[in-house]
């Protein structure tokens, strides 16, 4: 249902979009006029509008009033702005909740909500779908052919869950279509446990606290929760595709998107990306989020559309408002974070928001125009300076280039759900933290990484990292084994190959369908208490390349038996001291490494360097702390980003600037060394023979 695709150069738009969310419906005409004078001073070229205007556009069930939106659109279009038009369906009007109470969600505790907040609609509600569809059709018909329009923004930050009777009935029908018979469902969920066998689809209840739900959000049957997550994901996605198709009936040309939120747990963004023209990211790290962990979210977003550039849809120019401590971004940090997005594949830089709200819970959220209402602020000055740079980069050839990778990290939202629904072995086993841990060492070597779904084609990758590959189908295990047999190098870990996609354990010993590939079997899994550690001691055969005498490890400790695998390290302590904890198995032309416990960073650094060099993957082994390096390319064009992510200066060897490369941001740079001031950025462009 799309006629849109990037242009011949791979660009999403004809320039780097620079702007963000604007809510002029909140302001009188004289403030809007002042904004029109300020935006050009900030270098703004794009404005996102109509995000939360449903109540203004439709005052009651039958009436529509587009006069204010017409005036807003006309003025922005006349001033030459590229307009991202939202559909306003993210927050429904009060009259809809009053006239049709079933549109209000029921929460995990079984309480029906009243009107308020956001994400406040039941995704199954026929009334919501009816009125949202009518509104979107009218908006698309009215604005779909306007010359200022460059992109559609459907809804906003989809999310949440509903557990109402409408969702329950739809869930029963969804399960009937998925499994065909109740007998197959009983088997898939292992409902003989506690005698929960069902005889009719009507026996199924939603997994909240009124049924099989537990206080910590898990249920007594993880298969039930997994399927409900799949169902709710599809219900929300069907709302997106409904709006997309209604827009397409009036606008066959402009791209359609909605904004993602990184590793947001409730939604399977791999599944969503299949239905979208391009993907968009809202980027809101905390003050204590390591920059490399934020880079992972950018790499994930790029990976969702198999490397296609993406939109940085939202970030704050300075502080946020919903965290416990909402710190200011330090001078230069907003610029650095914007370039981090560009380095990892973004082709836009956009903010929430352009003018700071006067009231409501986001009145202290950062904005380009502060409550002071003028250009004489630090933040406005930084935004304007970045705008001037991005205007130059728009014609540099950078937009549309791609980040090409030979290293992937396997992940899926189903594993995310399943791993954290399982009861045991440790409450401290969190999927996001595991991905962070195993990504960090790759980032330190200047290696870009794709986040790869287990169903993706693996052929392009030379190395795959697969932490806690908890749930795996037989077909996925075969695909992975075939890839290693053909010469790939795999690193996998504890809690891998444990269960199938219904969260039923693979019998015959862990890691289930990966046992032959890994060359080991795991007998038991020990969970260490907080603060407790063990250690890995390299064997004589591995000591030379592993280096240290011991490496700390913890969280979980598998008791494994080597079958065809070579033992690289053994446990130092506890009753399983001397047993293997790190192995490698040659499988066909490839290798499978297995880590039976969570190792410290130093071991991963040694391991990654060894396997990447052996796989002929380019690395930068001596990057100082806080320095991020990324590469975008098109044909023979190369663009290397070197970013200081710290609030302190760094000195780098000039080797990071390739011979003959031009420095796009500071052409006059010279000297034998490059000093990177706090949050500094360099972009080097050169040509390289294929």
Secondary structure, 3 states (H helix, E strand, C coil): CCCCCCCCCCCCCCCCEEEEECCHHHCCHHHHHHHHHHHHHCCCCEEEECCCCHHHHCCCCCCCCCHHHHHHHHHHHHCCCEEEEECCCCCCCHHHHHHCHHHECECCCCCECCCCCCCCECCCCHHHHHHHHHHHHHHHHHHCCCCCEEEEECCCCCCCCCCCHHHHHHHHHHHHHHHCCHHHHHHHHCCCHHHCCCCCHHHCCCCCCCCCECCCCCECCHHHHHHHHHHHHHHHHHHHHHHHHHHHCCCCCCEEECEECCCCCCCCHHHHHCCCCCCEEECCCCCCCCHHHHHHHHHHHHHHCCCCCEEEEECCCCCCCCCCCCCCCCCCHHHHHHHHHHHCCEEEEEECCCECCCCCCCCCCCCCECCCCCCCCHHHHHHHHHHHHHHHHCCCCCCCCECCCCEEEECCHHHHHHHHHCCCCCCCCCHHHHHHHHHHHHHHCCCCCEEECCCCCCCCCCEEEECCCCECCHHHHHHHHHHHHCCCEEEEECCCCCECCCCCECCCCECHHHHHHHCEEEEEEEECCCCCCEEEEECCCCHHHHCCCCEEEEEEEEEEEECCCEEEEEECCCCCCCCEEEEEEEECCEEEEEECEEECHHHHHHHHHHHHHHCCCCCCCCCCCCEEEEEEEECCEEEEEEEECCCCCEEEEHHHCCCCCEECCCCCCCCCEEEECCCCEEEEEEECCC
